[in-house]
Structure formats: structure tokens, C-alpha cells
Amino acid sequence: MGDILTIVLPVFLVVGAGYLAVWRGLFSDAAVDGLMIFTQKFAIPCLLFSAIATLDLGADFDLALLLSYYAGSTVAFFGAMFGARYGFGRPWTDSVAIGFCALFANSVLLGLAIGERAYGIESLGPNYAIVAIHAPFCYLLGIVTMEIVRAETGGVALLGTVAKAIFRNALMIGIGLGFAMNLTGLPIPAVIDDALALMIRAALPAALFGLGGVLYRYKPEGDAGVIAMICAVSLLVHPAIAWGLGSTVADLSQEQLRAAVVTAAMAPGVNTYIFADMYGAARRVVASSILIGTAITVLTVTGWIWLVG
């Protein structure tokens, strides 16, 4: 277990360094915003483009792998949503935002970084397969459910809302271009590949440092019961379902099982606050859950990595 902690801890030390730098005034809010724009709109899309463009789609896009992960995330969404509504008496709009917080794991910034350190970059094929449909799946489920409970849009307008949220996302643009390159079979020109490699090397370390700065803004306040529920569903229930399905019904390979469980074990991503802010619902709860969940992940993901080997 101690060896596993030495794999996980450096990732969170970089996040903590960003948090500390902003807390002590060594790194400004404007600098954090600039760093996150660079990583999320440029460097990480380059990482995803390069990974998807060279992915073996036949080997890595396994339906059993995706079902093992997304069955768990769907249960997490509805479990947290109904728990917030009927267990804590939250309004329906708040409940959907809370469900989205349990649904949307930090699959890129934390998931890829921890997966790479734990199992090596060559093992990340199944991780990229999960990441490739993560945003479309989560936004589709979250927005459709929110619009239903609000009952303000439907039909073509609802489709437009979903499409706008998905296709304005720089990560999805990088993934889409990667699929286009992969399916055409065209090689990435060497000079472009070298430029991409430079961007990719900066992507995850810079994003983790910036994530620490972003988390400093999310002060934990009140709603302890709801926050505890979100953390339990995100960090324990979701990976438990992925592990249970992946190791029994789906009969995943060890590499696939590791990808499904470790990705499922990640804390809620920053996109969950963007979703809550977009609808003006449960912003304080979601912000606090991101911060507290990320801190707890240091311990919980260590246990999950130990479990899957």
C-alpha cells in the first residue's frame, strides 16, 4: 500500500502546490485562469487528439469496458439525484446538479495522470476510450434531465442545448479531430507530431497545478450531509460498480479493469461546477464537493489501485 501511495501522492502534491501558491499570493487568480485556458483549450485537446488519432479502435473501444464504467456512472447520477431530492429535500434543479456532480468524474486531469503513473503511458488505451465519450454522455444525461425537471425546452431546442454544450467544448473538438484522423488512416506529419509532443508534455503537469489554484476558490461551506453523500457515491459506489461488473459480468482484462475502476474512482471534475453555474443550482454544494472529494481521493484511489492490482 505504501508503494501505491508513492505513485498517487506526487499527483496531489502538484495540485497542492498550485493551491498553496494561490493561497499565499504567489500565483494570481488571473494567472490561474490563463493556465487553465492554456491546458483545457489547447494542451489537453492536443493530448486527446494525438491519443485518439493513434488509438487501436478495434482493440480499445470494447463495449463491455464502456458498459462497466457507464453503468456505474448512471447509477451514481440517479442515486445522488434522488438522494438529494428525497433524502435531503433539495429542489429538483439542485438535485440534478448534485447528481451531475456525482456523475462527472475528473477523468482527464486526475484520471490520466494517476493512470499513467500507476501503470505506464502504454496502458492508457482503455482510459482514452472512456474519456472519448465521457463529456457527450455526461452532458447528454445531465442536460436532458435538467431540462425535463425545468420543463422549459423540448424537441429541437433541447437538442440544440445539448449540442451547444458538447461541441463548444475544446476537449470534444480535439477528440473529434482525433477520430477523423484515425478513421482516414492518414499519418500525422512528423513536424506536427513533434509540435504536439511539446504541447502534450506540458499538458498534465500544468493542468494539475492550475487545478490546485482553481480549488482554492471553492471554500467548503455547510451542507455537510449532501457533500458526504456526493463523495461516497463518487469515490466508493461508482468504482465499486465498475469493479463488480468488470470483474464478473463483463470479464474485462486486467488493463481494462484498471482503467474502468481507477477512472471511476476520481473526484468530481471542475465541469460539474460549470454545469451547476449554468443553471444556477447547488453551486455551493458542488464547489465544496469538488474540493473535499479531490482531497479524499488521495486515500480512496490508493485503496482502489491496491484492489485491482
Buried (B, 14 or more C-beta within 10 A) or exposed (E): EEEBBEBBBBBBEBBBBBBBBBEEEEBEEEBBEEBBEBBBBBBBBBBBBBBBBBBEEEEBBBEBBBBBBBBBBBBBBBBBBEBBBEEBEBEBBBBBBBBBBBBBBBBBBBBBBBBBBBBEEEBBBBBBBBBBBBBBBBBBBBBBBBBBBEEEBEEEEBBEBBBEBBEEBBBBBBBBBBBEBBEEEEEBEEEEEEEBEEBBEBBBBBBBBBBBBBBBEBEBEEBEEBBEBBBBBBBBBBBBBBBBBBBEEBEBBEBBBBBBBBBBBBBBBBBBBBBBBBBEBBBBBBBBBBBBBBBBBBEBBBBBBEBBE
